[in-house]
Amino acid sequence: MLNELIVNGTGSKGRDKIGHMSISGAEINSRPALLGEHDVIKALQTTSGVVSGTEGFAGLYVRGGETDQNLYLLDGLPLLNVYHFGGLFSTFSTHSIDKVDFYKGAFPSLFAERVSSIVDVALKRPDYNKTAGTFSVGLISGQLYFSTPLKKGNSALSVALRRTWFDVFSVPALAIINSTKKSDGRKNIFHYNFTDMIVKLSATDNRRNDLSFLMFYGKDNFKLGEERFDPNESKHVYQRDLNKMSWGNWGMTLNYRLSTSIGDLNIQPYVSKAFSSDVEENMDDTGSYGSLNALTEVKPSVFQAGMRETFSFPILKGLNGDAGLQQTWYDYAVGNPAVSYSGITAVPVPSPFRNHFKNGLLSGFAELHWNIADIFQGSVGVRGNRYLSNEMKHWNLEPRFSMKLNLPYNSNISLGYSRVTQYAQQVSSNYIYLPSDAWLPTASYVKPLVCDIYSLGYFKSFNKDYIFKAEVWWKNMENLAEYKPNTSVTTTTLPWYEKMTFGKGWAYGADLEMDGSYKSLNWNIAYGLMWNWRKFPGINSGKKYPAKFDNRHKLDISVGWKINDRMELNGQWEYMTGNRTTLALYNIAPPDVAFPDSPFVNPMDPGTGRQDGIDYYETRNNVRIPAFHRLNLNLSVKGRINRRISYQWDFGLYNAYCRMNPFTVVKNYVNDKWSDNGDYRQFKTLSLLPILPSVSYTINF
């Protein structure tokens, strides 16, 4: 029986591919974490060309793209709702992950339907010979992963469970708060929890033929509100304002690999559903006509069922091929707001618009890979798509290629191009993920979103201890969807496709990365220089404007120090140019009303009924929020309980020097300061995350 051996180091194999990187589960679990929760997406945020969106959240905005433009695969199972707690964490349990392949350019022809990135999460294969696992306890959740053989050497089962106990800890705090408000007849309502479960069954016949079955389930439940009641009769609730939200995914997939003398055949059927529900309740029992209860419900979802067949085969020495087919059927529930009233008489107000939209996508692809004397390597492929719906049908062709020329002194130059088509978009007017943001089958009414990605790269390895990688890239997007001015998901007077306007976007920049190691130190530096633009006919007078995540500079520096065999310190410092937002810097006097000229605006309180002018917006996203930066630290202390069981303590500091990074900017209409020049309105930045310590305890058995 051998003890586990972990080797840390920097290697160049596979890291010289243009637009691609691979990160192991062990590396993800060594990164600094928010509240002790190691996270796949937060690890990917530290790479160049990728920004997080809102500070502290697990958004993924890749090379000028949006969050809905990322394809998330869990052992080939497509998932859509991949965020917990409004985007603070992702749904992937890191203890169950073998590795993550991340593509941000030069996509292989196997992948489709998302135009910005591919996040291909590969789970650990269950151990066929022994039972092993990991149990971890953190500040807000606990995780369990274990693997056990069913028939030794031939089949095994693994299970990953994750559950927060944030709701348990919040109960006593909420009870104390409500006890202080009981005499006033007020009660706060709060509840939140999330759950993840992965079950994987694998089997092999020892002839390279494999069969695996995967089942995934993840869900969030959130409740927030307030009740007012009679202090003398606490059961008589006369007013209630309550918001209840839930969201998540479930899915199953079967993966069968048959190895033959002419190649490997993979067949993978799958089914999954992304669901969410947002219910707002407003009850008032103070009127003379009795109780009135109003409910507003938004319940978007996406159901998909499909099959993927791929065949990989050798042709000649140094020449291989891939070919395949994919068929997918979709059912989109776009979540039209449903409003109902109950009181003396029930008055339901059903939505007059269609809610379900069904379509199908038939795809085929082929790709050739070559390696000529380890000097000239590359691939060229094409993918064809046929989109079918009752409203519109489309043919789309997606050529792709990547080429690499190896040069002397462990260096190479590479070139990549991808065209990708996306048939559904998730449109949001917010800066954070909301479960009420519906996926919309936009290609059923207009042309699909099409993106061309061009990239040119250079790679250099210095004695295998230092690696330098540089890429310049350009991304062009056509038929991007956006809400028209003065409309949103809650607009009930229009069907979703009449709320939309379509335009184009383009982004360009350069990614620079350096990896290195020296004795007990490992380090990584990633810098991104980016421009991100949008242009819509009905927005900003048809003129181009910067996207809300037009972050010019982003710098990540990560350092790992192995102090000794038991202790390791990891630090990560990040700097990012601030997001864009739209603010009214001036106010205009309405006709026939005395009002000072801007910018010398007399700040009057709208609540008093006095005139304070009309907000004037020069252009969309005209203001850049101040830049943010923070330092995250994680100290790991390892040890052994006995020969079979080891443990690890992780002590973390998120935002170690307590930089209050701006979350948003608000305009204060009531002046609370005086200057020698007169009265001025004040703009204030709001911050969300101060310094956050964390601790977690992990047992490996």
C-alpha positions in Angstrom: 0.0 0.0 0.0 1.6 3.3 -1.2 0.8 6.6 0.3 -0.5 9.4 -1.9 2.3 11.4 -3.7 1.7 14.9 -5.0 4.3 16.5 -7.3 4.1 20.2 -7.8 5.8 21.9 -10.7 5.5 23.9 -13.9 5.4 22.0 -17.2 5.1 23.1 -20.7 3.3 20.1 -22.3 -0.1 21.2 -23.7 0.3 24.8 -22.5 1.6 26.0 -25.8 -1.8 25.4 -27.5 -3.3 28.6 -28.8 -6.4 29.7 -26.9 -6.3 26.7 -24.5 -5.3 25.9 -21.0 -5.8 23.0 -18.7 -6.0 23.2 -14.9 -6.1 20.2 -12.5 -8.5 19.8 -9.6 -5.6 19.7 -7.1 -4.4 23.1 -8.4 -7.9 24.6 -8.0 -8.1 23.4 -4.4 -4.8 25.1 -3.6 -5.9 28.5 -4.7 -7.1 31.1 -2.2 -10.9 30.9 -1.7 -13.8 33.1 -0.7 -15.2 31.9 2.6 -13.3 28.7 2.2 -15.1 27.7 -1.0 -12.6 26.7 -3.7 -14.1 27.4 -7.1 -13.6 26.4 -10.7 -14.7 29.7 -12.2 -12.8 31.9 -9.8 -9.7 29.9 -10.8 -10.3 30.6 -14.4 -10.8 34.3 -13.6 -7.1 34.6 -12.8 -6.2 33.9 -16.5 -5.5 36.7 -19.0 -8.3 37.9 -21.2 -10.9 36.9 -18.6 -12.7 39.3 -16.2 -15.0 38.5 -13.3 -17.7 41.2 -14.0 -18.8 42.4 -10.6 -16.1 42.3 -7.9 -16.2 39.1 -5.8 -18.7 37.2 -8.0 -18.0 34.1 -10.2 -18.9 35.7 -13.5 -16.9 34.7 -16.5 -16.5 37.3 -19.3 -14.0 36.0 -21.8 -12.4 38.3 -24.3 -15.3 40.8 -24.5 -18.0 38.2 -24.3 -21.0 37.9 -22.0 -21.8 35.2 -19.3 -24.3 33.5 -21.6 -21.6 32.9 -24.2 -19.8 30.2 -22.2 -20.5 26.5 -22.7 -20.2 24.5 -19.5 -19.8 20.8 -19.8 -19.7 18.3 -16.9 -18.3 15.1 -18.4 -20.0 16.1 -21.6 -23.3 17.0 -19.9 -24.3 20.6 -20.8 -25.4 22.8 -17.9 -26.8 26.3 -17.9 -27.5 27.5 -14.3 -23.9 27.1 -12.9 -24.0 29.7 -10.1 -24.8 29.6 -6.4 -25.8 32.6 -4.3 -26.4 35.0 -7.2 -23.0 34.3 -8.7 -20.7 34.1 -5.6 -19.9 30.5 -6.2 -20.2 27.9 -9.0 -22.0 24.6 -8.8 -19.0 22.4 -9.4 -17.7 20.4 -6.4 -13.9 20.8 -6.7 -13.1 17.5 -4.8 -14.7 15.5 -7.6 -12.8 17.2 -10.5 -9.9 15.6 -12.3 -9.2 18.6 -14.6 -10.7 21.5 -16.5 -10.0 22.2 -20.2 -10.6 25.9 -20.9 -10.8 27.2 -24.5 -11.1 30.9 -25.3 -10.1 30.7 -28.9 -9.3 28.2 -31.7 -12.2 26.0 -30.7 -12.1 22.3 -31.7 -15.0 21.4 -34.1 -16.4 19.1 -31.4 -17.8 22.1 -29.5 -20.6 24.4 -30.5 -23.4 26.8 -29.5 -21.4 29.2 -27.4 -19.2 31.9 -28.9 -16.9 33.0 -26.1 -15.4 30.0 -24.3 -15.7 26.3 -23.5 -15.4 25.1 -19.9 -15.0 21.3 -20.2 -15.0 19.9 -16.7 -13.7 16.3 -16.4 -14.7 14.4 -13.3 -12.4 11.9 -11.6 -12.9 8.3 -12.7 -14.1 6.2 -9.7 -11.3 4.0 -8.3 -11.8 0.4 -9.4 -9.5 -1.1 -6.7 -10.0 0.7 -3.4 -12.4 2.9 -1.4 -11.1 6.5 -1.1 -12.6 9.9 -0.5 -12.5 13.4 0.9 -14.6 15.2 3.5 -14.3 18.9 3.9 -15.9 21.3 6.3 -15.9 25.1 5.7 -17.6 28.2 7.1 -20.7 28.0 4.9 -20.8 24.4 3.5 -19.7 20.8 3.8 -18.5 18.6 1.0 -18.1 14.8 0.7 -16.6 12.9 -2.1 -16.0 9.1 -2.1 -15.3 6.4 -4.6 -15.7 2.7 -4.1 -15.3 -0.4 -6.4 -18.5 -2.4 -7.1 -16.6 -5.2 -8.9 -12.9 -4.9 -8.2 -11.0 -4.0 -11.3 -14.1 -3.6 -13.5 -16.7 -1.2 -12.1 -16.9 1.5 -9.4 -19.2 4.2 -8.0 -18.4 7.7 -6.9 -20.6 10.2 -5.1 -20.0 14.0 -4.5 -22.3 15.8 -2.1 -22.2 19.5 -1.1 -24.6 21.3 1.2 -24.5 24.7 2.8 -25.6 25.3 6.4 -25.8 29.0 6.0 -29.6 28.6 6.6 -28.9 26.8 9.9 -26.5 29.5 11.2 -28.8 32.3 10.2 -31.7 31.0 12.3 -30.5 32.1 15.7 -29.2 35.5 14.4 -32.6 36.1 12.7 -34.5 35.1 15.9 -32.5 37.6 18.0 -33.2 40.4 15.4 -36.9 39.6 15.3 -37.1 39.5 19.1 -36.0 43.2 19.2 -38.7 44.1 16.7 -41.6 42.1 18.2 -43.0 45.0 20.2 -43.2 47.1 16.9 -45.1 44.3 15.2 -42.4 43.6 12.6 -40.7 40.3 11.5 -37.9 39.8 9.0 -37.9 36.7 6.8 -34.7 35.2 5.5 -33.7 31.8 4.3 -31.0 30.5 1.9 -29.4 27.2 1.1 -27.9 25.3 -1.8 -27.3 21.7 -2.6 -25.1 19.9 -5.2 -25.1 16.1 -5.9 -23.1 14.1 -8.5 -23.3 10.4 -8.9 -21.0 8.6 -11.4 -21.0 4.9 -12.2 -18.1 3.6 -14.4 -17.3 0.2 -15.8 -14.7 -1.3 -18.2 -14.1 -4.7 -19.8 -10.3 -4.2 -19.7 -10.3 -4.1 -23.5 -10.4 -0.3 -23.6 -14.2 -0.3 -23.8 -15.7 1.9 -21.2 -19.2 2.8 -20.0 -20.1 5.6 -17.5 -23.4 7.0 -16.2 -23.6 10.5 -14.7 -26.4 12.1 -12.7 -26.2 15.7 -11.5 -28.5 17.8 -9.4 -28.0 21.3 -8.0 -30.5 23.8 -6.5 -30.6 27.1 -4.6 -33.5 28.3 -2.4 -33.8 31.9 -1.3 -36.4 33.8 0.6 -36.4 37.4 1.8 -39.1 39.6 3.1 -40.9 41.3 6.0 -44.2 40.8 7.8 -46.2 43.3 10.0 -48.5 42.0 12.6 -50.6 43.1 15.6 -48.2 43.1 18.7 -51.1 42.1 20.8 -52.2 39.3 18.5 -49.0 38.0 16.7 -50.9 35.5 14.6 -52.8 38.3 12.8 -50.5 39.3 9.9 -51.9 42.3 8.2 -49.1 43.0 5.7 -46.5 40.9 4.0 -43.8 41.6 1.4 -42.0 38.5 0.4 -39.7 37.4 -2.5 -39.0 33.7 -3.0 -36.5 32.4 -5.6 -35.1 29.0 -6.5 -32.9 27.9 -9.4 -30.7 25.1 -10.5 -30.1 22.2 -12.9 -30.7 18.5 -13.1 -29.2 16.2 -15.8 -28.2 12.7 -16.8 -25.8 11.3 -19.4 -24.5 8.0 -20.5 -21.1 7.7 -22.2 -20.1 4.6 -24.1 -16.7 4.2 -25.7 -16.0 1.3 -28.0 -12.4 0.7 -29.1 -12.0 -1.0 -32.5 -9.1 -1.8 -34.8 -9.9 1.2 -36.9 -10.7 3.8 -34.2 -12.7 4.7 -31.1 -16.4 5.3 -31.2 -18.1 7.4 -28.5 -21.9 7.5 -28.1 -23.3 9.9 -25.5 -27.1 10.5 -25.0 -27.9 13.2 -22.5 -30.9 15.1 -21.0 -30.8 18.1 -18.7 -33.0 21.0 -17.5 -32.1 24.4 -16.1 -35.0 25.8 -14.0 -35.7 28.9 -12.0 -38.6 30.6 -10.2 -39.0 34.1 -8.9 -42.2 34.7 -6.9 -43.0 38.1 -5.4 -45.9 38.3 -2.9 -47.5 41.5 -1.6 -50.3 41.2 0.9 -52.2 44.1 2.5 -55.0 43.7 5.0 -55.4 47.3 6.1 -58.0 48.5 3.6 -61.7 48.7 4.2 -62.4 46.2 1.5 -60.6 43.3 3.2 -57.3 41.6 2.3 -55.6 42.0 -1.0 -52.9 39.6 -2.1 -50.8 40.2 -5.3 -48.5 37.5 -6.7 -46.0 38.1 -9.6 -44.3 34.9 -10.9 -41.5 34.5 -13.4 -40.5 30.9 -14.1 -38.1 30.5 -17.0 -36.5 27.1 -17.8 -34.7 25.3 -20.6 -35.1 21.5 -21.2 -32.7 19.8 -23.6 -32.3 16.2 -24.8 -29.8 15.0 -27.3 -27.2 12.6 -28.4 -23.6 13.0 -29.6 -21.7 10.4 -31.7 -18.0 10.9 -32.3 -15.4 8.7 -34.1 -11.7 9.2 -33.7 -9.4 7.3 -36.1 -5.8 7.2 -37.4 -5.2 7.8 -41.1 -1.4 7.9 -41.5 1.5 8.3 -39.3 1.2 11.9 -37.9 -2.3 12.3 -39.4 -5.5 11.6 -37.4 -9.2 12.4 -37.8 -12.3 13.1 -35.8 -15.9 13.1 -37.1 -19.3 13.1 -35.5 -22.9 14.0 -35.3 -25.0 15.7 -32.7 -28.8 16.0 -32.4 -30.5 18.2 -29.7 -34.1 19.1 -29.0 -34.9 22.2 -26.9 -37.9 23.4 -25.0 -37.6 27.0 -23.8 -40.0 28.4 -21.2 -39.2 32.1 -21.5 -40.9 33.0 -18.2 -43.5 35.5 -19.1 -44.5 37.4 -15.9 -47.7 36.0 -14.5 -49.7 38.3 -12.2 -52.6 37.2 -10.0 -54.7 39.0 -7.4 -56.9 37.6 -4.7 -59.1 39.4 -2.2 -62.8 39.7 -2.1 -62.8 38.0 -5.5 -60.0 36.3 -7.3 -58.7 38.2 -10.3 -56.0 36.2 -12.2 -54.2 38.0 -14.9 -52.6 35.4 -17.2 -50.0 36.4 -19.7 -51.5 36.8 -23.2 -48.2 35.7 -24.8 -46.8 32.3 -25.7 -44.5 30.9 -23.1 -43.0 27.7 -24.6 -40.8 27.7 -27.7 -39.5 24.4 -29.1 -36.7 23.9 -31.6 -34.1 21.4 -32.8 -30.5 21.5 -33.8 -28.8 18.9 -36.1 -25.0 19.1 -36.4 -22.2 17.3 -38.1 -18.5 17.9 -37.9 -15.1 16.6 -39.2 -11.6 17.6 -38.2 -8.1 16.5 -39.3 -5.0 16.7 -37.0 -1.5 16.5 -38.2 2.0 16.5 -36.8 4.9 16.7 -39.4 8.2 15.7 -37.8 7.2 17.6 -34.6 7.8 20.8 -36.5 4.5 21.7 -38.1 1.4 20.8 -36.2 -2.2 21.8 -36.5 -5.8 20.9 -37.2 -8.5 22.0 -39.7 -12.2 21.3 -39.4 -15.7 22.3 -40.2 -19.0 22.1 -38.4 -22.4 22.3 -40.1 -25.6 23.2 -38.2 -29.3 23.0 -39.2 -31.6 24.9 -36.9 -35.3 24.0 -37.0 -38.2 25.9 -35.4 -41.8 26.7 -36.3 -40.8 30.3 -36.9 -37.5 30.2 -38.8 -34.9 27.7 -40.1 -31.2 28.3 -40.6 -28.2 26.7 -42.2 -24.8 27.7 -40.7 -21.3 26.6 -41.5 -18.5 27.0 -39.0 -14.9 26.6 -40.3 -12.1 26.3 -37.8 -8.4 25.8 -37.8 -5.2 26.1 -35.7 -1.6 25.8 -36.8 1.6 25.8 -34.9 5.2 26.0 -36.2 7.9 24.9 -33.7 11.0 27.1 -33.7 14.5 26.6 -32.3 15.1 27.2 -28.6 11.8 25.7 -27.3 9.6 28.2 -28.9 6.8 28.3 -31.5 4.3 30.6 -33.2 0.7 29.7 -33.7 -2.4 30.9 -35.6 -6.0 30.2 -34.9 -9.5 31.0 -36.3 -13.0 29.9 -35.2 -16.5 30.7 -36.4 -19.2 29.8 -33.8 -22.9 30.2 -34.0 -25.2 30.7 -30.9 -28.9 30.1 -31.3 -30.1 31.2 -27.8 -29.1 34.2 -25.7 -29.7 35.1 -22.0 -30.3 38.8 -21.9 -29.7 40.7 -18.7 -29.7 44.4 -17.7 -27.9 43.6 -14.5 -24.3 43.3 -13.5 -24.8 40.1 -11.5 -26.5 36.8 -12.3 -30.2 36.6 -11.6 -32.2 33.4 -11.9 -35.0 35.4 -13.5 -32.8 36.1 -16.5 -34.4 33.8 -19.1 -32.7 32.0 -22.0 -34.4 33.2 -25.2 -34.4 31.3 -28.5 -33.5 34.4 -30.5 -32.7 32.5 -33.7 -36.4 31.6 -33.9 -37.1 35.2 -34.9 -33.9 36.7 -36.3 -30.5 35.4 -37.5 -28.4 33.6 -34.8 -25.5 35.2 -33.0 -22.3 34.6 -35.1 -18.8 35.2 -33.8 -15.5 35.1 -35.6 -12.4 34.8 -33.4 -8.9 35.4 -34.8 -5.8 34.8 -32.7 -2.0 34.9 -33.2 0.3 33.5 -30.5 3.9 33.1 -29.5 5.3 30.5 -26.9 8.7 30.2 -25.3 10.0 27.8 -22.7 13.2 28.7 -20.8 14.8 25.4 -19.6 11.4 24.2 -18.5 11.5 26.4 -15.4 10.1 29.5 -17.1 7.3 29.8 -19.6 6.2 32.8 -21.6 3.0 32.9 -23.7 1.5 35.8 -25.7 -1.6 36.0 -27.8 -3.2 38.9 -29.7 -6.8 38.4 -30.6 -9.8 39.9 -32.3 -13.4 38.9 -31.8 -16.3 40.1 -34.0 -20.0 39.4 -33.0 -23.1 39.9 -35.1 -26.7 39.7 -34.0 -26.1 40.3 -30.3 -29.4 40.7 -28.3 -30.2 43.5 -25.9 -33.3 44.9 -24.3 -34.8 48.0 -26.0 -34.6 51.2 -24.0 -37.3 51.3 -21.3 -38.1 47.6 -21.4 -36.9 44.7 -19.3 -37.8 41.1 -18.3 -40.7 42.5 -16.1 -42.4 44.3 -19.0 -45.7 42.6 -19.3 -47.2 44.5 -22.3 -44.9 42.9 -24.9 -43.8 39.4 -25.9 -40.1 38.8 -25.4 -39.1 39.1 -29.1 -40.6 42.6 -29.3 -38.6 43.7 -26.3 -35.3 42.8 -28.1 -33.1 44.9 -30.3 -30.1 43.3 -32.2 -26.7 44.8 -33.0 -23.1 44.0 -33.1 -20.1 43.9 -30.8 -16.4 43.6 -31.3 -13.5 43.2 -28.9 -9.7 43.0 -29.3 -6.6 42.8 -27.1 -3.5 40.9 -26.0 -3.0 38.2 -23.4 0.4 37.8 -21.7 1.3 35.0 -19.3 4.4 33.9 -17.5 4.9 30.8 -15.3 8.0 29.9 -13.4 9.4 28.1 -10.4 12.5 28.5 -8.3 13.3 26.1 -5.5 10.2 26.1 -3.3 8.4 28.9 -5.2 5.9 28.7 -8.0 4.5 31.8 -9.6 2.3 33.0 -12.4 1.7 36.4 -13.9 -1.2 37.0 -16.3 -1.9 40.3 -17.9 -4.7 41.2 -20.3 -5.1 44.4 -22.4 -8.7 44.6 -23.8 -11.1 46.8 -25.7 -14.8 45.9 -25.8 -17.4 47.8 -28.0 -21.1 47.5 -28.8 -23.3 49.1 -31.5 -27.2 48.8 -31.6 -29.5 50.7 -34.0 -32.0 51.6 -31.2 -29.4 52.3 -28.4 -27.2 55.4 -27.9 -28.6 57.0 -31.1 -27.0 54.2 -33.1 -23.5 55.2 -32.2 -20.9 52.8 -30.8 -20.4 52.7 -27.0 -18.2 50.7 -24.6 -19.6 47.5 -23.2 -20.3 47.5 -19.4 -17.4 45.1 -18.9 -15.0 47.1 -21.0 -12.1 46.6 -18.6 -8.9 48.0 -20.2 -6.3 46.4 -18.0 -6.3 43.2 -15.8 -3.3 41.9 -13.9 -3.1 38.7 -11.8 -0.1 37.7 -9.8 -0.1 34.3 -8.1 2.7 32.9 -5.9 2.9 29.6 -4.1 5.5 29.0 -1.4 6.1 25.4 -0.1 7.4 26.3 3.3 8.1 22.7 4.3 6.5 19.3 3.8 3.5 20.3 5.9 2.9 23.9 5.1 2.2 25.8 1.9 1.3 29.5 1.5 -0.5 30.7 -1.6 -1.2 34.3 -2.5 -3.0 36.0 -5.4 -3.1 39.7 -6.1 -5.5 41.1 -8.7 -5.9 44.5 -10.4 -8.6 45.3 -12.9 -9.8 48.5 -14.5 -13.3 49.4 -13.4 -16.5 48.5 -15.2 -18.6 50.9 -17.2 -21.9 52.3 -16.0 -24.4 54.9 -17.2 -24.9 58.0 -15.0 -26.7 61.3 -15.5 -23.9 63.8 -14.8 -26.2 66.8 -15.5 -29.9 67.7 -14.9 -32.0 69.8 -17.3 -34.7 72.2 -16.2 -38.2 71.4 -17.6 -40.0 74.1 -19.6 -41.4 77.1 -17.6 -39.7 76.0 -14.4 -36.9 78.1 -12.8 -33.9 75.9 -12.6 -30.1 76.7 -12.4 -27.9 75.9 -15.4 -25.8 72.7 -15.2 -23.4 71.9 -13.7 -24.3 74.3 -10.9 -27.4 72.3 -9.9 -29.2 73.1 -6.7 -29.8 69.7 -5.2 -33.5 69.6 -4.2 -35.1 66.6 -2.6 -37.7 65.0 -4.9 -39.5 63.7 -1.8 -40.6 67.2 -0.9 -42.3 67.7 -4.2 -39.8 70.4 -5.3 -38.5 70.5 -8.8 -35.0 69.0 -9.2 -34.8 68.7 -12.9 -34.6 65.9 -15.4 -31.7 63.5 -15.6 -29.6 64.0 -18.7 -27.7 61.0 -20.0 -25.0 61.9 -22.6 -24.1 58.4 -23.8 -24.5 54.8 -22.6 -21.8 53.6 -20.3 -20.3 57.0 -20.1 -18.6 56.6 -16.7 -16.0 54.2 -15.6 -16.2 52.9 -12.0 -12.9 53.2 -10.1 -10.5 50.3 -10.5 -10.4 47.5 -8.0 -7.6 45.5 -6.5 -7.3 42.9 -3.7 -4.9 40.4 -2.2 -6.1 36.9 -1.3 -4.1 34.5 0.9 -4.4 30.9 1.8 -2.2 28.9 4.3 -2.4 25.1 4.1 -1.2 22.9 7.0 -1.1 19.2 6.3 -0.7 16.2 8.5 -1.5 12.5 9.0 -3.9 10.9 11.4 -2.7 7.4 10.5 -1.3 5.5 7.5 -4.6 5.7 5.6 -6.0 9.1 6.7 -4.5 12.5 6.1 -5.9 15.9 7.0 -5.5 19.5 5.9 -6.3 22.9 7.5 -6.8 25.8 5.2 -6.7 29.3 6.7 -7.7 32.1 4.2 -8.0 35.8 4.0 -10.0 37.2 1.1 -9.3 40.9 0.4 -6.5 40.7 2.9 -5.8 44.5 3.2 -9.6 45.3 3.1 -9.7 47.3 -0.1 -13.3 48.5 -0.3 -13.7 47.9 -4.0 -16.6 49.7 -5.6 -19.6 47.5 -6.5 -21.6 50.3 -8.2 -22.0 54.1 -8.3 -25.2 55.8 -7.1 -26.3 59.4 -7.5 -27.4 61.2 -4.3 -30.3 63.5 -5.1 -30.2 65.1 -1.6 -27.2 67.2 -1.0 -25.5 66.5 2.3 -22.3 68.6 1.7 -21.7 72.3 1.2 -18.8 73.8 -0.7 -17.7 77.4 -1.4 -19.1 77.0 -4.9 -22.6 76.2 -3.8 -24.6 73.1 -3.7 -23.7 70.0 -5.7 -25.1 66.5 -6.1 -22.9 63.8 -4.7 -22.0 60.5 -6.4 -21.1 57.7 -4.1 -19.5 54.3 -4.6 -21.0 51.3 -2.8 -18.8 48.4 -1.7 -19.8 44.9 -1.0 -16.9 42.7 0.3 -14.5 43.8 3.1 -11.8 41.5 4.5 -13.2 38.0 4.9 -11.3 35.4 6.9 -12.1 31.7 6.4 -11.1 28.3 7.7 -11.8 24.8 6.5 -10.8 21.3 7.5 -10.4 18.5 5.0 -9.9 14.7 5.6 -8.6 12.4 2.9 -9.2 8.7 3.4 
